[in-house]
């Protein structure tokens, strides 16, 4: 598991899918308002759902994953020395440092 947030592409795909599902339910409710007979209290439920679902769909589609706090994890905390299991004293993890030096000046061609 990583502490990185979800990829923007994946998040956008899920938000569009949720929006499409909600608007599909709204379309079904809108059709049911006019097709269910005899009219009764459920007709009002379908009408209210058809009126409220667009607002709900837009709010949920615009609410991204940025509202969920993610904690940054140290990669060094996840490393466990293998020598502990063998009874040896653990060594700290090796740190590799790369230092670049400028190349020597090129010799002039004659």
DSSP file (Angstrom, degrees, kcal/mol; ACC not computed):
  #  RESIDUE AA STRUCTURE BP1 BP2  ACC     N-H-->O    O-->H-N    N-H-->O    O-->H-N    TCO  KAPPA ALPHA  PHI   PSI    X-CA   Y-CA   Z-CA
    1    1 A X              0   0    0      0, 0.0     2,-0.3     0, 0.0     0, 0.0   0.000 360.0 360.0 360.0 145.3    0.0    0.0    0.0
    2    2 A X        -     0   0    0      2,-0.2    70,-0.0     1,-0.1     0, 0.0  -0.819 360.0-135.4-121.0 160.0    1.2    3.5   -0.8
    3    3 A X  S    S+     0   0    0     -2,-0.3     2,-0.1    70,-0.1    -1,-0.1   0.374  70.5 114.4 -94.1   4.9    0.4    6.9    0.7
    4    4 A X  S    S-     0   0    0      1,-0.1    -2,-0.2    68,-0.0     3,-0.1  -0.453  71.7-112.4 -73.1 147.5    0.1    8.4   -2.8
    5    5 A X        -     0   0    0      1,-0.1    -1,-0.1    -2,-0.1     3,-0.1  -0.271  45.7 -79.7 -71.2 167.6   -3.3    9.7   -3.8
    6    6 A X        -     0   0    0      1,-0.1    -1,-0.1     2,-0.1     2,-0.1  -0.275  56.0 -91.2 -64.7 154.2   -5.2    8.0   -6.6
    7    7 A X     >  -     0   0    0      1,-0.1     4,-2.4    -3,-0.1     3,-0.2  -0.414  31.6-125.7 -64.6 139.8   -4.3    8.8  -10.2
    8    8 A X  H  > S+     0   0    0      1,-0.2     4,-2.6     2,-0.2     5,-0.2   0.859 110.2  55.9 -57.7 -35.5   -6.3   11.7  -11.6
    9    9 A X  H  > S+     0   0    0      2,-0.2     4,-2.2     1,-0.2    -1,-0.2   0.922 109.6  45.0 -63.0 -44.3   -7.4    9.6  -14.5
   10   10 A X  H  > S+     0   0    0     -3,-0.2     4,-2.2     2,-0.2    -2,-0.2   0.898 113.8  49.8 -66.5 -40.7   -8.8    6.9  -12.2
   11   11 A X  H  X S+     0   0    0     -4,-2.4     4,-2.2     1,-0.2    -2,-0.2   0.921 111.9  47.5 -65.0 -43.5  -10.5    9.5  -10.0
   12   12 A X  H  X S+     0   0    0     -4,-2.6     4,-2.4    -5,-0.2     5,-0.2   0.896 110.2  53.0 -65.3 -39.8  -12.1   11.3  -13.0
   13   13 A X  H  X S+     0   0    0     -4,-2.2     4,-2.1    -5,-0.2    -1,-0.2   0.920 111.0  46.4 -61.6 -43.6  -13.3    8.0  -14.5
   14   14 A X  H  X S+     0   0    0     -4,-2.2     4,-2.5     2,-0.2    -1,-0.2   0.883 111.5  51.5 -66.8 -38.1  -15.0    7.0  -11.2
   15   15 A X  H  X S+     0   0    0     -4,-2.2     4,-2.2     2,-0.2    -2,-0.2   0.907 110.9  47.5 -66.5 -40.3  -16.6   10.4  -10.8
   16   16 A X  H  X S+     0   0    0     -4,-2.4     4,-2.6     2,-0.2    -2,-0.2   0.895 111.6  51.5 -65.8 -39.7  -18.0   10.3  -14.4
   17   17 A X  H  X S+     0   0    0     -4,-2.1     4,-2.4    -5,-0.2    -2,-0.2   0.929 110.9  47.3 -63.2 -44.9  -19.3    6.7  -13.8
   18   18 A X  H  X S+     0   0    0     -4,-2.5     4,-2.4     1,-0.2    -1,-0.2   0.894 112.6  50.2 -63.5 -39.2  -21.1    7.8  -10.5
   19   19 A X  H  X S+     0   0    0     -4,-2.2     4,-2.6     2,-0.2     5,-0.2   0.932 111.1  48.4 -63.5 -45.5  -22.6   10.8  -12.3
   20   20 A X  H  X S+     0   0    0     -4,-2.6     4,-2.0     1,-0.2    -2,-0.2   0.893 111.9  49.3 -64.1 -40.2  -23.8    8.7  -15.2
   21   21 A X  H  X S+     0   0    0     -4,-2.4     4,-2.2     2,-0.2    -1,-0.2   0.935 112.5  47.5 -64.2 -45.3  -25.4    6.1  -12.8
   22   22 A X  H  X S+     0   0    0     -4,-2.4     4,-2.0     1,-0.2    -2,-0.2   0.906 113.4  47.3 -63.4 -41.9  -27.1    8.8  -10.8
   23   23 A X  H  X S+     0   0    0     -4,-2.6     4,-2.1     2,-0.2    -1,-0.2   0.816 109.2  55.1 -71.8 -28.3  -28.5   10.5  -13.9
   24   24 A X  H  X S+     0   0    0     -4,-2.0     4,-2.1    -5,-0.2    -2,-0.2   0.910 108.3  48.1 -66.0 -42.0  -29.6    7.2  -15.2
   25   25 A X  H  X S+     0   0    0     -4,-2.2     4,-2.4     1,-0.2    -2,-0.2   0.893 110.5  52.6 -63.2 -39.2  -31.6    6.6  -12.0
   26   26 A X  H  X S+     0   0    0     -4,-2.0     4,-2.5     2,-0.2    -2,-0.2   0.898 107.6  51.2 -63.3 -40.7  -33.0   10.1  -12.4
   27   27 A X  H  X S+     0   0    0     -4,-2.1     4,-2.3     2,-0.2    -1,-0.2   0.916 110.0  49.3 -63.2 -43.3  -34.1    9.4  -16.0
   28   28 A X  H  X S+     0   0    0     -4,-2.1     4,-2.5     1,-0.2    -2,-0.2   0.921 111.5  49.3 -61.7 -43.8  -35.9    6.2  -14.8
   29   29 A X  H  X S+     0   0    0     -4,-2.4     4,-1.6     1,-0.2    -2,-0.2   0.904 109.9  51.7 -61.7 -41.1  -37.6    8.2  -12.0
   30   30 A X  H  X S+     0   0    0     -4,-2.5     4,-0.8     1,-0.2    -1,-0.2   0.907 111.7  46.1 -63.1 -42.3  -38.7   10.8  -14.5
   31   31 A X  H >X S+     0   0    0     -4,-2.3     4,-1.3     1,-0.2     3,-0.7   0.897 109.8  54.8 -66.4 -39.9  -40.2    8.2  -16.8
   32   32 A X  H 3X S+     0   0    0     -4,-2.5     4,-2.0     1,-0.2    -1,-0.2   0.789  95.9  66.9 -66.6 -26.9  -41.9    6.5  -13.9
   33   33 A X  H 3< S+     0   0    0     -4,-1.6    -1,-0.2     1,-0.2    -2,-0.2   0.897 112.7  31.7 -58.3 -39.2  -43.6    9.7  -12.9
   34   34 A X  H << S+     0   0    0     -4,-0.8    -1,-0.2    -3,-0.7    -2,-0.2   0.623 122.9  45.8 -96.1 -14.6  -45.7    9.6  -16.1
   35   35 A X  H  < S+     0   0    0     -4,-1.3     2,-0.5     3,-0.0    -3,-0.2   0.736  85.1  92.1-103.6 -24.1  -46.0    5.9  -16.6
   36   36 A X  S  < S-     0   0    0     -4,-2.0     2,-0.4    -5,-0.2     4,-0.1  -0.590  70.6-138.8 -76.7 124.5  -47.0    4.5  -13.2
   37   37 A X  S    S+     0   0    0     -2,-0.5     2,-0.1     1,-0.1    -3,-0.0  -0.970  74.2  37.6-128.3 145.8  -50.8    4.3  -12.8
   38   38 A X  S    S-     0   0    0     -2,-0.4     2,-0.1     1,-0.0    -1,-0.1   0.645  90.3-126.5 -75.2 154.1  -52.8    5.0  -10.7
   39   39 A X        +     0   0    0     -2,-0.1     2,-0.2     3,-0.1    -2,-0.1  -0.431  48.1 139.9 -69.8 139.8  -51.0    8.0   -9.4
   40   40 A X    >>  -     0   0    0     -2,-0.1     4,-1.0    -4,-0.1     3,-0.7  -0.710  67.6 -51.2-154.8-156.2  -50.3    7.9   -5.7
   41   41 A X  H 3> S+     0   0    0      1,-0.2     4,-1.6    -2,-0.2     3,-0.2   0.820 127.4  61.0 -65.8 -30.6  -47.7    8.8   -3.1
   42   42 A X  H 3> S+     0   0    0      1,-0.2     4,-2.4     2,-0.2    -1,-0.2   0.797  96.1  61.4 -68.1 -27.1  -45.0    6.9   -5.0
   43   43 A X  H <> S+     0   0    0     -3,-0.7     4,-2.2     1,-0.2    -1,-0.2   0.906 104.9  47.7 -62.9 -40.2  -45.5    9.3   -8.0
   44   44 A X  H  X S+     0   0    0     -4,-1.0     4,-2.7    -3,-0.2     5,-0.2   0.865 108.9  54.1 -67.8 -35.1  -44.5   12.1   -5.7
   45   45 A X  H  X S+     0   0    0     -4,-1.6     4,-2.4     2,-0.2    -2,-0.2   0.928 110.6  46.0 -63.1 -44.4  -41.4   10.1   -4.6
   46   46 A X  H  X S+     0   0    0     -4,-2.4     4,-2.5     2,-0.2    -2,-0.2   0.898 113.3  49.9 -64.5 -39.9  -40.4    9.6   -8.2
   47   47 A X  H  X S+     0   0    0     -4,-2.2     4,-1.6     2,-0.2    -2,-0.2   0.914 112.2  46.4 -65.8 -43.5  -41.0   13.3   -9.0
   48   48 A X  H  X S+     0   0    0     -4,-2.7     4,-2.4     2,-0.2     5,-0.3   0.917 113.2  49.7 -65.6 -41.7  -39.0   14.5   -6.0
   49   49 A X  H  X S+     0   0    0     -4,-2.4     4,-2.6     1,-0.2    -2,-0.2   0.910 109.8  51.4 -62.3 -41.7  -36.1   12.1   -6.8
   50   50 A X  H  < S+     0   0    0     -4,-2.5     4,-0.4     1,-0.2    -1,-0.2   0.813 114.8  43.8 -65.1 -29.4  -36.1   13.3  -10.5
   51   51 A X  H  < S+     0   0    0     -4,-1.6     4,-0.4    -5,-0.2    -2,-0.2   0.827 120.6  37.8 -83.6 -32.7  -35.9   16.9   -9.2
   52   52 A X  H >X S+     0   0    0     -4,-2.4     4,-1.9     1,-0.1     3,-0.6   0.791  98.3  74.8 -91.8 -30.4  -33.2   16.3   -6.5
   53   53 A X  H 3X S+     0   0    0     -4,-2.6     4,-2.9    -5,-0.3     5,-0.2   0.812  89.2  58.5 -60.0 -34.2  -30.9   13.7   -8.2
   54   54 A X  H 3> S+     0   0    0     -4,-0.4     4,-2.3     2,-0.2    -1,-0.2   0.928 108.1  47.3 -60.4 -40.9  -29.2   16.2  -10.6
   55   55 A X  H <> S+     0   0    0     -3,-0.6     4,-2.4    -4,-0.4    -2,-0.2   0.939 114.0  46.7 -62.4 -46.0  -28.1   18.3   -7.7
   56   56 A X  H  X S+     0   0    0     -4,-1.9     4,-2.5     1,-0.2     5,-0.2   0.903 111.4  52.1 -62.8 -41.3  -26.8   15.2   -5.8
   57   57 A X  H  X S+     0   0    0     -4,-2.9     4,-2.1     1,-0.2    -1,-0.2   0.910 111.7  45.6 -62.6 -43.0  -25.1   13.9   -9.0
   58   58 A X  H  X S+     0   0    0     -4,-2.3     4,-2.1     2,-0.2    -2,-0.2   0.910 112.4  50.5 -68.8 -41.6  -23.2   17.2   -9.5
   59   59 A X  H  X S+     0   0    0     -4,-2.4     4,-1.1     1,-0.2    -2,-0.2   0.938 114.8  43.0 -62.1 -46.4  -22.2   17.6   -5.9
   60   60 A X  H  < S+     0   0    0     -4,-2.5    -1,-0.2     1,-0.2    -2,-0.2   0.848 112.7  53.4 -69.7 -32.1  -20.8   14.0   -5.8
   61   61 A X  H  < S+     0   0    0     -4,-2.1    -1,-0.2    -5,-0.2    -2,-0.2   0.849 112.2  44.9 -69.6 -32.8  -19.1   14.3   -9.2
   62   62 A X  H  < S+     0   0    0     -4,-2.1     2,-1.0    -5,-0.1    -1,-0.2   0.658  91.5  91.4 -85.3 -15.8  -17.3   17.5   -8.1
   63   63 A X     <  -     0   0    0     -4,-1.1     2,-0.0    -5,-0.2    -1,-0.0  -0.704  65.5-171.9 -82.2 107.0  -16.3   16.1   -4.7
   64   64 A X    >   -     0   0    0     -2,-1.0     3,-1.0     1,-0.1     4,-0.1  -0.181  40.2 -94.6 -90.2-175.0  -12.9   14.6   -5.5
   65   65 A X  G >  S+     0   0    0      1,-0.2     3,-1.7     2,-0.1    -1,-0.1   0.502 105.4  89.7 -77.8  -4.4  -10.5   12.5   -3.4
   66   66 A X  G 3  S+     0   0    0      1,-0.3    -1,-0.2   -61,-0.0     4,-0.1   0.674  76.5  66.2 -68.7 -13.7   -8.7   15.6   -2.3
   67   67 A X  G <  S+     0   0    0     -3,-1.0     2,-0.6     2,-0.1    -1,-0.3   0.637  85.8  83.1 -79.7 -12.2  -11.1   15.9    0.7
   68   68 A X  S <  S-     0   0    0     -3,-1.7     2,-0.2    -4,-0.1    -3,-0.0  -0.820  84.0-130.4 -93.5 121.6   -9.6   12.6    2.0
   69   69 A X        -     0   0    0     -2,-0.6     2,-0.4     1,-0.0    -2,-0.1  -0.506  20.4-160.6 -73.8 134.9   -6.4   13.2    4.0
   70   70 A X        -     0   0    0     -2,-0.2     2,-0.4    -4,-0.1   -67,-0.1  -0.946   9.2-139.9-115.0 138.5   -3.5   11.0    3.1
   71   71 A X        -     0   0    0     -2,-0.4     2,-0.4   -67,-0.1    -2,-0.0  -0.797  17.0-125.5 -98.2 138.2   -0.6   10.5    5.5
   72   72 A X        -     0   0    0     -2,-0.4     2,-0.4   -70,-0.0   -68,-0.0  -0.672  24.7-152.9 -83.2 131.4    2.9   10.5    4.1
   73   73 A X        -     0   0    0     -2,-0.4     2,-0.4     3,-0.0   -70,-0.1  -0.834  14.6-122.3-106.3 143.4    4.8    7.4    5.1
   74   74 A X    >>  -     0   0    0     -2,-0.4     4,-0.8     1,-0.1     3,-0.5  -0.693  10.6-146.7 -81.2 129.5    8.6    7.2    5.4
   75   75 A X  H 3> S+     0   0    0     -2,-0.4     4,-0.6     1,-0.2     3,-0.3   0.801  99.1  59.5 -66.9 -25.3   10.1    4.5    3.1
   76   76 A X  H >4 S+     0   0    0      1,-0.2     3,-0.6     2,-0.2    -1,-0.2   0.816  97.4  59.1 -71.5 -28.7   12.8    3.9    5.8
   77   77 A X  H <4 S+     0   0    0     -3,-0.5    -1,-0.2     1,-0.2    -2,-0.2   0.787 102.8  53.8 -69.1 -25.8   10.2    3.0    8.3
   78   78 A X  H 3< S+     0   0    0     -4,-0.8     2,-0.4    -3,-0.3    -1,-0.2   0.665  89.1  93.8 -82.1 -16.9    8.9    0.1    6.1
   79   79 A X    <<  -     0   0    0     -4,-0.6     2,-0.5    -3,-0.6    14,-0.1  -0.618  55.0-171.9 -79.0 129.7   12.4   -1.4    5.8
   80   80 A X        -     0   0    0     -2,-0.4    -3,-0.0    10,-0.0    -2,-0.0  -0.983  26.4-120.5-121.4 123.3   13.1   -4.1    8.2
   81   81 A X    >   -     0   0    0     -2,-0.5     3,-0.7     1,-0.2     4,-0.3  -0.349  11.9-147.2 -62.6 136.8   16.7   -5.5    8.4
   82   82 A X  G >  S+     0   0    0      1,-0.2     3,-0.5     2,-0.1     4,-0.5   0.635  90.0  73.3 -79.3 -13.6   16.8   -9.2    7.6
   83   83 A X  G > >S+     0   0    0      1,-0.2     5,-1.7     2,-0.2     3,-0.5   0.703  80.4  72.4 -76.6 -16.8   19.7   -9.7   10.0
   84   84 A X  G X 5S+     0   0    0     -3,-0.7     3,-1.2     1,-0.2    -1,-0.2   0.882  93.6  54.4 -62.9 -37.1   17.5   -9.3   13.1
   85   85 A X  G < 5S+     0   0    0     -3,-0.5    -1,-0.2    -4,-0.3    -2,-0.2   0.769 106.3  52.5 -68.3 -24.6   15.9  -12.7   12.5
   86   86 A X  G < 5S-     0   0    0     -3,-0.5    -1,-0.3    -4,-0.5    -2,-0.2   0.407 117.8-109.4 -93.6   2.6   19.4  -14.3   12.4
   87   87 A X  T < 5S+     0   0    0     -3,-1.2    -3,-0.2     1,-0.3     2,-0.1   0.481  76.9 127.9  86.5   2.3   20.4  -12.8   15.7
   88   88 A X  S   <S-     0   0    0     -5,-1.7     2,-0.3     1,-0.1    -1,-0.3  -0.462  71.2 -91.9 -86.2 163.4   23.0  -10.4   14.3
   89   89 A X        -     0   0    0     -2,-0.1    -1,-0.1    -3,-0.1     2,-0.1  -0.588  48.5-112.5 -74.4 133.9   23.0   -6.7   15.1
   90   90 A X        -     0   0    0     -2,-0.3     2,-0.3    -9,-0.1    -1,-0.1  -0.391  24.6-142.9 -70.5 142.9   21.0   -4.8   12.6
   91   91 A X        -     0   0    0     -2,-0.1    -8,-0.1     1,-0.0     3,-0.1  -0.797  24.5-107.7 -99.4 145.6   22.8   -2.4   10.2
   92   92 A X        -     0   0    0     -2,-0.3     3,-0.1     1,-0.1    -1,-0.0  -0.423  50.0 -88.8 -67.1 150.6   21.2    0.8    9.2
   93   93 A X        -     0   0    0      1,-0.1     2,-0.2   -17,-0.1    -1,-0.1  -0.297  47.3-105.5 -61.7 144.0   20.0    0.8    5.6
   94   94 A X        -     0   0    0     -3,-0.1     2,-0.5     1,-0.0    -1,-0.1  -0.475  29.6-151.5 -72.1 137.9   22.6    1.9    3.1
   95   95 A X        -     0   0    0     -2,-0.2     2,-0.5    -3,-0.1    -1,-0.0  -0.956   4.8-152.7-113.3 125.5   22.1    5.4    1.6
   96   96 A X        -     0   0    0     -2,-0.5     2,-0.4     2,-0.0    -2,-0.0  -0.857  10.9-169.1-100.9 126.1   23.4    6.0   -1.9
   97   97 A X        -     0   0    0     -2,-0.5     2,-0.6     2,-0.0    -2,-0.0  -0.950   6.6-156.9-116.7 135.0   24.4    9.5   -2.7
   98   98 A X        -     0   0    0     -2,-0.4     2,-0.5     2,-0.0    -2,-0.0  -0.946   9.0-174.0-113.2 122.2   25.2   10.6   -6.2
   99   99 A X        -     0   0    0     -2,-0.6     2,-0.4     2,-0.0    -2,-0.0  -0.970  10.6-153.6-116.7 124.2   27.4   13.7   -6.7
  100  100 A X        -     0   0    0     -2,-0.5     2,-0.4     3,-0.0    -2,-0.0  -0.808   7.2-164.5 -99.0 135.5   27.9   15.0  -10.2
  101  101 A X        -     0   0    0     -2,-0.4     3,-0.1     1,-0.0    -2,-0.0  -0.887  31.7 -98.6-113.9 148.5   31.0   16.9  -11.1
  102  102 A X        -     0   0    0     -2,-0.4     3,-0.1     1,-0.1     2,-0.1  -0.336  43.6-105.3 -66.0 147.1   31.3   19.0  -14.2
  103  103 A X        -     0   0    0      1,-0.1    -1,-0.1    -3,-0.0     3,-0.1  -0.393  41.4 -97.9 -69.6 148.5   33.1   17.4  -17.1
  104  104 A X        -     0   0    0      1,-0.1    -1,-0.1    -3,-0.1     3,-0.1  -0.343  52.4 -87.8 -64.6 151.0   36.6   18.6  -17.8
  105  105 A X        -     0   0    0      1,-0.1    -1,-0.1    -3,-0.1     2,-0.1  -0.294  48.0-108.8 -61.1 141.6   36.9   21.2  -20.5
  106  106 A X        -     0   0    0     -3,-0.1     2,-0.3     1,-0.1    -1,-0.1  -0.425  31.4-112.1 -71.6 144.6   37.3   19.7  -24.0
  107  107 A X        -     0   0    0     -2,-0.1    -1,-0.1     1,-0.1     2,-0.1  -0.570  37.4-106.1 -76.4 139.4   40.6   20.1  -25.7
  108  108 A X        -     0   0    0     -2,-0.3     2,-0.3     1,-0.1    -1,-0.1  -0.385  32.0-126.8 -66.5 140.2   40.6   22.3  -28.7
  109  109 A X              0   0    0      1,-0.1    -1,-0.1    -2,-0.1    -3,-0.0  -0.629 360.0 360.0 -85.5 145.0   40.8   20.5  -32.0
  110  110 A X              0   0    0     -2,-0.3    -1,-0.1     0, 0.0    -2,-0.0   0.448 360.0 360.0-108.1 360.0   43.4   21.6  -34.4
